[in-house]
Amino acid sequence: MGRHGHVRIDGKKTSQVIQVYVHQQFPLEFRGIASAWIEAQDWKSVAEDEVLARARYDELLDMVEEHCSHLVQQNNILGGPNYLQLVNDARARFQANPVCMARIISRCLSEERKIITSTRANLQECQIELDDSIIELQKKIQMADVKIKSIDEHLKEWQDEVEQLNGSPVSQQLQMRKIGIDRMLEALNQARLDVCNLIGNTLKLAEQVVSRVVDEELRSWKLRQQQACIGAPIDTSLHKLQNWFMVAALALDKQLQQLRKLPELDPQFPPSDLLSLRTQCEQTAHCLFIKLLKNALVVEKQPNSAQRPLILKTNVRFSVKTRFLVNHSSFNWMPKVTLIFDKDFDEIGAVNGFRKFNFNPKGVSKMMDANEKTGLVAQFERLVLVEEKYKSNRQTESLLAVTEELHFITCVMELKLPGLRMEVETSTLPLVVISSTAQGHGAWASILWSAMAADLQPKNLLFLTPPTVTWPQLSEVLSWQFQAMSERGLDEQQLAMLKDKFVDDTDGLVSWNKFYKCDATWVWIEGILSLIKNHLLSIWRDGHIMGFISRDSTIVLLKDKPHGTFLLRFSETKEGAITFSWVDHSTGAARVHAVEPYKKELSISNLADILRHYRLTDPSSRSVNPLLYLYPDTPRDEAFGKYYTKPAENTDGYVLRNSGHWSVHPTPPPSPEENRSMESSLNNMDSSLNNMDSGMNNMDTSLSNMDPSINTMDPNINSIIRNMDFDTTMELFPELSDMGGPLHGFQLNY
């Protein structure tokens, strides 16, 4: 199935999608094979046009059959679906009525979209629920404020009544007033209990809000930031998150103020149950406030140098930006942030050779700056790391490669509020420190792997026992690399080819050794990324490079296509190179040829010009371009015309020329029939050679019986004879025709 804008659906939603196809009795396997093609068609319109429906029906089944042929070529048909049977079933069902198939696919895609839309809606609904909870929290706090204000006003009335009562002589009327005053006091105490209970209920809602903000939304943002660092097209803005932190912090601060004010209403006669309830509420509000503040410090911009995020090079400057998400003028404070490298990493001493670094100069600290839009931020510029040398002179052999060491920068903030002092910490994502640019490939491989295995907990020694990852995890990350570099990720067919390179585990897991440590498959991918970035960006972005396809699959795709159909694919043997393969029907049988991969040549000529000027030269000196149609059927100039280099204008009277690329016309390998014909020819040749030997013996005998004068012939005659054909020799030397013996099969020794 398609990616649907990278929306992830859970197991329940996946089951719903599967049930759609089961209910419609349409093979889900077809959906997976031709995912991009199916999503690109307007099936509603196709279902209204029988001719168009027939064409789409044929195209889909051809795709499935090609996929099956590919599996046969790869010897990968065991344990999977019986595609041939699925095709036969589809033909039996839709051959006479392809419109029916179009209608079914249209319904299936419609149901899919509903499920995906509901998934997006669920994500938005969670945030809407959080916003609603915050609004409800604010309403309850305002309600408590109103009640407290009302109690305060009634308390002043009660105090005035008490003063008047104390200064008046005792009388029956005063006794009645005293009873009314006591009842007023009871009502005030009850009102305070009601307010305290209201605050207690409000704190339950506040606890839910804080849990959602810290445990879910903050964690989700950190995961998105990590994915964005490795290329995911994800929004990492802090606007919503900071707003939730601010509102929750202000609400809790307000509730603490309300709780502290309650005893002032009647300090002389506070009910015991009110004191107990107030203390409990105040402790809860304080704990929630602390939890919020302790998690409000984030690394807004991860360490970044000239290469890639999270890869730092010694003695090369880099930057880090932190933000504190709780900022309000009523707090009136300016905290200081200090950066510490590998803080509290005790395992360093236990791991041989694990390098230790520090900032140069040491002690990096900065006061946060207040900004109306961004809040409290600390931007660290021109940071430099240097390696600390071991005091002992002994050589230590590291258990980890340099690029497998994961490091962290911890940001420590001093928080000072009235009655509250503490340190707030947060750490960067795992980073790798290199000393040479050549280590960049391995460093990025480690960053990708640590991100796929992330649980947001610092793990410096992750690669002592590197975890495996699933193919769905890796395939998404691989696609992100191309998406980030070129705005075009990998499609399902390209990922299917890559899966064969990365996955050799029966459970579909990928090991660190397979990815980088031993097989270094990632280095091959890096070479291709560099090739695209430097030479093929526009052509790749426009989808003209199939890229990831094996030689065997190339033959399967091209052999039944028209003469001159070609495709572009990345070399599997030459790192960071591209080749093109084309089909040749000039000899009758289909021959698929591939040119030697291009790499350095692309620095001189762009690929489109190479395709345009490529020539094959055969023994008759004919020169032709064998590249006619980009797979599946786009004329070459139509596909690549806009990339051609325009020839320079002729200003000096010379005829312009092109620097072309050419090859000697390849000799196709013999077919099985040609092999059998060749063997027969060789047998006949052996017989002819035997006859020739007999003829030569007869010639020797005849020469010995000839007139002795023949021996007086010019010695150069023998040389002349050896360089003439048979007919010419007979004309110059007719006496040779009088020799006895048969001449059939006679040949001169050249």
N, C-alpha and C positions, 0 to 999 in steps of 0.2 A: 504494500500500500504506500501511497505517497506520504510526504512528510507533513503536509497541511500546515506549512508555516512554522515548523518545529514545535508544534503543540504536542506535548506528551500526554498520552492517555493511559489511565491505569488499567489493571487487569480486567475489571468489570466492564469498562468501556470497550476494551479490545474484544471481549466476548460478545458484546452487543454488535460490533461490526461483523464479526464472524457469523453470527446468527442471521444477519441480513442476507448474506450470500447463501447460507444454507436454506433459508426460507425461499429465496428466489431460484434455488437450484442452478446457480451459476458458479463455475469453478473459481474459488478464491485464488487458486494458483495462477489463473490467467491475469487476475488483477495485479498480482505481484510481478509477473514477468514484464508486462507492458504498462507499468504504473504511470510513467510520465506521458506516454502516448494516449492512454485512456483518459487521463485528466485533461488533456489538451483538446479533446473532441467535444463538440456541441451535440450530445447524444439526443437531446430533445428534437433538434432539427434533423438529425440523421434518421430518427424514427418516423419522420414525415416524408422521407424521400426514399423509395425502394431501391433506386439505382445507387444512391449514396450508401444506403444500408448494406447493399451487396458488396460494395467496394471495401467498406470498413470491416465487414465480416471476413472477407478474404485476407485483408491485411493482418487482422488479429490472429487468425489461425496460422498464417505464414510466420508470424513472430514466435508463436508457441512452438511450431515445428523447428524453426531455426534454433530456438533455445534447447530443444531436445537434441538436435544434432550436435550442438556445442557440448552437451553433457556426454554424449556418446564419444566425441573426440577426446574428452577429458577422462574417459572411463569412470564417470561419476553418476551412473544411473541407478546404482543399487541403493536401497534404503529411502529413495525419494518417490514422489508421485509418478504414476504411470501416465506420462504426458500424451503418449500416442493414444492410449485408451480415452483420455479426456478429449483429445481432438476428435476421435471417431464418434464419441458420444455427442459432442457439439455439432458435428456435421449431420448426424442423424436427427438432431433436434431442430437445428436452425437452417440447414441447407435450403429447404423449400421456403422458409420464411425468415430471412435475416432481419426484417423489421422487428420481429419479436425479440431478437437478441438486443437490438438497440434500445428497445423500451425497457428491457430488464436492466441493462447497464445504467440507463438513465435513472431508474428507480433506486438502484443500489447506491449510486453516487449521491443521490438526494438524501437518502437515509444516513449515509456516511457524514455528509455535511451537517446534518442535524446533530449527530452525536458529537462531532468536533466543536460545533458551535456551543453546544451545552457544556462542553469541557471548558471552553473559554469563558462562558457565562459563569461557570462555577468558580473560576479563578477570580473574576470580577466580583462575584457575589460575596466571596470571603472578605474582600476589602470593603465592600459596601456594608457588610455586617459589622465590621470593625468601626467604620465611620458612624454607623447608627448607634453602636454601643458607646462611643465617645460622646455623641450628642446626648444620649440618655444620661450618661455620667454627669455632663455639664448641667443638665436640667435638675438633677437631684441635688447637686451642690448648690445651685441657685435657690432651690426650694428650702434647703437647710439654712441658707443665708437669710431668707425672708422670715423663717420661723425664729431664728436667733434674734433678729432685729425686733420682732414682735415681743419676744420674751423680755428683751432689754427695756423696751418701752413700758411694759406692764410692771417690770421690776421697779422702775423709777416711781410709778404710781404707788406701788406697795410701800416703798421706802418713805414717800411723802406722808402716806397714811399713818405709818408707824411713828414718825416724828410728831405728827399732830396728836396722836393718841397718847404718847408719852408726856406731852406738856399739858394735858387737860385733866381736871379732877375726875375721879371715878364716879360714873353714873350708869344708870341702866342703858341709856342710849349709847354710851361709850362701849359698854360691854357688847352690845349688838354690833357696833362697828368693828370691835376686836375680832368677833367671830367671822365677820366678812373678810377681814384682813388675813386671818388664818386660812380661810378657804382660798383666798387669792394666792397665798403662798403655796398651798397644795397644788393649785392649778399650774403655777409656775414650775414647780418641781416636776410635775407630770409632763409639762411641755418640754422641759429639758431632757427628760427620759425619752420622750418621743423623738426629739432631735438627735439624741445620741443613737437611738435605734435606726433612725434614718441614715445617719452617717455610717453605721455598721453595715447596713444593706448596700449603701453606695460603695463602700470599700470592697464588698464582694464583687460588684461590677468592675471596680477599679482593678481588682486582682485579675479578673478575666482579661481586661484590656492590656495590662502590663504583660501577662503571659503571652498574649497574642503578638504584641509588639516585639518583645524580646526573644521569645522562644521560637516564633514562627516567622514574622516579617523580617527581623534582623538577620536571622539565619538564612532565610531565602535570599536576601540582598547579598550576603557574603558569598553564597554559592553562585549567584548570577555574576558577581564581580569576578570570581575566579574563572568562570566560563568565558566571560568577556576578555579576560587577560589572555586566554588561549584561542581567541578568534571568534567566539560565538557572537552572532548579531543580536545582542541583548541590551535592553535599557538598564543602566546602572545609576540613574539619577537618584539623589538623596532627598528630593523635595517631599515626597509623601512620607517617607520614613521619619524624617526630621520633624514634620508636622505632628505625627503621632506621638513621638517622644515628647515634644514640647507640650502638647495638650495634656498628656498623661501626667507629666511632671508638675504642671501648673495645677492640675486637679488635686493631686496628692498634697502639694504644698498648701493649697487652700483648705483641704480637709484637716491638716495638722493645725492650721491657724484656728479653725472652727472648734476643734477639740480643746485647744488650750484656752479658749475664751469661755467655754461652758462653766468652769468653776467660778469665774468672776461674777457670774450672775447672782450667786448666793454663797459667798465664802464662809458665812457663819453657820449655815445649816445645810451642808451638802449631803444628800442621801447616800448611804453606803453603796447601794446597788448602782447608783450613777457613777460613783468613783471607780468601781470595778469595771463597768462597761466602758467608761472613758479610757481607762488605762489599757484595756484590751484593744480598743480601736486605735489608740495612738501607737501602740507597738506594731499593729498590722500596717498602718499607713507608713510608719517609719521604715519598716522592712521593704515594703514595695518601692518606696522612694529611693532607698539605697540600691535595690536591684536595678532600677531604671538608670540611675546615675552610673553605676559600675559598668553598664553595657553601652553607655552613650558615646564612648570614645571609639571612633572607627578610623581606619586607614582609607581616606578618600581616594588617593592615588598611590598605587603600589610602587615599590622601588622600580625605577626605569632608567636605563642607560641608553646609549646610542643604538644598541642592538635590539633586544626584545624585552618585554616586561619580565621582571623577576630574574633576569640574568645580569649579574654585576661583574665587572672586570676590575681587578686590582689596579689602583692608582688612576682610575678613570672616574670622573665625576658622575654622580647620579642624584636623583631627587626623590623626596617622599612628602606627602601631604596628609595631615591628620585633621579630623574635624570632631568637635564635641557637639552632639545633637541637641543638648539642652542649653538654651541660651535665652535669658530674659533680663530686661533692664532691672527688674526687682531683685535679681540675685546680686548684681553689682560686684562681680569678681573677675579677675584676669588670671587664669591658671597658667602654670608653666609645664611644658612637655619635655621629657628627656628621652633620648634614643639609646638603647642598650643592645649590643649585638650578641646573639645567642645567650640571652639571660637565663640563668638557672639550668643550663644544660650540663648536668653532672656526668653524663656518659662520655664526655670528650676524653677524660683521662683513662677510661677503660677501653677505648677504641684506638688501636695502633694507627698512627699516621693521620688521624682526623685533624684537619687544619683549623687553626684558631685565628680569627681576624678581629680587628678593632678599627674604630674611626680615627682618622688623622685630620686634625688633632682630636685627642680624646675628650670625652665629656661634652657631647652634643646636646644642647638644651636651647629652648626657645619659648618666649612668652607668646601665648595665643593672641591673635588679633581679632577684634570684634568687627563683624561685618553684618550689615542689616539683612542682606540676602542669604549669605552662606552661614552666618552664625559665627561661632568661635573656631578659628582655623589656625594651624601652624604649618607653614610651608617651609620645608627644609631643602635648601638648594646647595649645590656644589659639595655634596658629601663625598668622601673618599675613603675607601677601605684599604688597609695594609695588612699583610699577613704577619702574625707574631711568631717569631722563631722560637723553637724549643731551647730551653736553657742547656740541656745536655747535648753532647755531640754525637750520641748514638743514632744510627740510622733506624728509622721505624718504617716498616712496610705496611701500607694502609690496607685495611680490609675492604675499603671502598674506593672506586675510581673517583678522581677529582670531581667529575660531573655527577656523581651519585651522592655526594655530600649535600644534604639539605640544611639550610641555615634560615634563621628568622631574626628580624629586627623587632624588638619589643618597645612599645611607646608607653611611657609611664607619665601620668599626669597627677599633679598635686591638687587635690580638691579641698577647698577651704570655704565652709559656710558657717553661719552662726550655729554653734553647738554641734558641728559636724566637720571632721577632718579625716581624710582617707586618701589612699592612692588608687587611681583607676588605671588599668592596663589593657592594652590590646596588642596583637602581634600582626605582622605582615603575613602574607601567604608564603609558602615555602619558596625559597630562592636558592640559586646556585651561583657560586663565585668562581670565575675562571681567570686565568692569567694569560691565555692566548686565544685569539679569535678562532683558531682551528678547533677549539673545544666547544664552539657554539652549538654544533649539531647535537652532541651528546647532552649538553646542558638543557636544550629545549626538549629533547626526548624525556629527560627526567622531570621537567616541569609538567609536561603533558601527562606523564604517568602518575605523578603525585596528585594531579588534579582529578584524574579519573578514579583514583583510590581515596579521594578526599573525604574526611569526616570533620574537617576544620579544626582538628587537634594537631598541634605542632609535633612532628615526628622527624627529627633529624636523621634517624637511623632507619628510615623506611626501606632503603635498598639493601640492608643486610639480609632481609627476607622479603624481597619484593612481591607484592600480591599480584594475582592474575586479574585481568579485566575481561569483560564480556565483549563479543564482537559488536553488538549494538552500541555499547559505550564508545568503542574505538572508532567505529565507522562514522559516528556523528562528529567526533573530534577531528578525524581526518578531513571530513567535508568542510568543517569550520576553517581549516588551514587554507583551503582553496578559496572559500567564500571571503575570508578576511583579506586575502591577497589580491583577488581578482573580481569580487562580487559575483562569482559563480561557483557554487559548490559542486559536489559529485552526485551524479544520478544513481539510480538503483543498479543499472547494468555495470557502471564503472566500479561501484562498491562490491558487486558480486565477484568481479575479477580480482579485486584487491583482497577479498576474503580468502581466496585460494592461496594468496601469498602469506597472509598473516595467521590463519587458523589451521592448525594441524591437530587440534585436540578434539576428541569425540564429543566433549561437552560444549564445544563452541567457545572455549576460553582462549585467551591470548596471553602468552607469558612474556615477561620482560626480556628473556633471552631471545625469543623469536622477534620481538619488536626492535631491540637495539643491541643488547649485550653481545650476542653471538652472531646471529644472522644479519644484523644491521639493516633490516628491511627499511627502517625509518630513514637511513642515510640515502637510500635510493629515492624515497619520496621527497626528501629535502632537495636532491638534485633536480627533480622535476619541477618543484616549486620555484627554485632559482631560475631554471630554464624559462618557465612561463613568465616570471616577473621581468626578466631581462630582455626576452626576445619574442614572446608569443602572447603577450597580454591581451591584445584586442582580438586576435583570432580565437584564443581560448574562451574569452568572455562571450563571444558571439556563438559559441557552441560548434565550431567547425572541426575541433580536434576530438576524436573519439578517445584517444589517449590510452586508457587502461584496458587493453584487450590483448590476449595472447596470440602467438603465431597461429596456433591451431584454430582458434576462434576466428581469426582473420580469414583463413582459407574458407571456413564454413560460410562466412558472411558474403565473401566476394565471388565464390566459384560459380554461382548461378546468376550473377549480375552481368549486365552488358559489357562488352569489350571496353576497356579503359576506365572502368569504375575503380576508384581508389579511396583509401582512408588513411588518416594520420594516427599514428600510435607511438607511445613512448617506448624506447628501447628497454628490453628486459635485461640486457647484458652490458650495455654501455651506460654508465651513470650520467644522468642529466642530458640525455640525447633523444632526438626524435627521428623517426623514419616514416616512410610512406610505402604502402603495399598496393599493388594494382593487379587486376585480372587481365590475362591475355588470351584471346580466343583465335589468334592468327594461325595457329597450327591445327585448329580443329578442336583439340581437347583444351579444357580450361587450365591455364597455368597461372599461379599466383606468385608474383615476384615481390621482393622487398629490397630497397636500396640501402646501402651502407648508412648507418645513422649519422645525422648531422648534429654538430655541437659547436665547435669553434667557428665553423663556416657561417653560423648565424650572426656572428659579430661583424661580418662583411656584407652579407646579403640577407635580406629578410626572407622569411619562409615563403611568402606569397610569390616573390620574384623567382625563387628557386623552383617552385611548382610551375610557374609560367614558362620558364626558359629551359626546363629539364628536357633532355633529348637522349634518345637511344640511337646509336650508330651501328648498323649491321655491316657485314662484309662487303655488300654492294655499295657501301658509302651513302646509303640513304639515311636521313636523319629525321626522326619523328618524335613527337611528344606523346608518350603512352598514357598520360594522365588526362582523362576527358571528363569524368563525372565524379564529383565528391559523393561518397556513399550517403544516402542510397541512390539518388538520381539527380543531383544538382550540377548543372554545367560548371566546369572549373572556373571560368571567368566570372560567372554570376556569383559564385561563392566568394572568390578572392579578389575580384576586380578592384574593390575600393581600397585594398591594401597594396596594390602594385605601386612601385616607385615610378613616377612620371619621368620620361627621358628628358635630359637637358636639351635646351634649344641649341640648334646648330648655328654658330655665329662665325665660323671660319671656313665654311665651304666643304668640310669633310663629311663623308657619309658616316653616320653614327653606327656604332656597333654595340652589342650586348655581351656581357661577361656571363656566358651560359654555363649550365651544369649538365654534364653528359656522362653516359655510361656506354660501354660496349654492349651491344644487344645480347642479352643473356641466352645461353643455349639451354632450352628446357630439358629437364631430366626425362629419360625415355619412359614411355608408358609400358605396362606389362606386355602388350602386344608387340611393341617395338623391341623389347628385350628378347622375346621369342624369335622375331625375325632376325635380330642380330646374331643370336646363337646359330640359326640356320645358315646365315651368311658365313659365319666363321667356319662351320663344318665344310661348306663348299670351298672356302678358301684353302683349307687344309688339303682337300682333294686336288685343287688346282696346283698347289705347291708341289704335291707329289708328282703330278704330270710334268710340271716344269723341270723338276730334278731329272726325270727320265729324258726329257727333250734336251736338256743340257748335256747329259751323258752322250746322247746320239750326236750332238753337235761337236763335242770333243772328238769323237771317233771320225766324223766326216772331215773335220779340219786336219786331222792327222793324215788323211788319205788325199788331201788336195795337193795341187801342184806346189812343190816346195817354194815356188816364187812368192806364195802368199806370205811366207815368213819374212820376205824381204820388204814387205810393205812398211811405209813410214810408221815408226812407233807412235806418232801422235794420232794415227787413225783410230787406235783403240780408245784414246781419250775423246776424240770427236764423236765416235759411235756412242759412247756412254752419255753424251749430252744431246742426242737426237731422238726423235720419236721413231717408231717402227717404220712407217711409210717412207719417211725421208731417207732412212738408212737403206731401204731397198732400192730407192732411186739412185743413190750414189754408189752403192756397192751391189750391182745385180748379181755378181758371182755368188753372193751369199744365198740367193734364191735357188741355186742349182745344188745346194747341199742336200744330201739325202736325209730322210727322216721327216716326221710331221712337224709343222710349225704352229699348230693350234696351241694356244696358251703360252706361246713364247713371249718372253719379256726381256728387255735389255736390263742389265744391272746398272741402275743409276747411282 
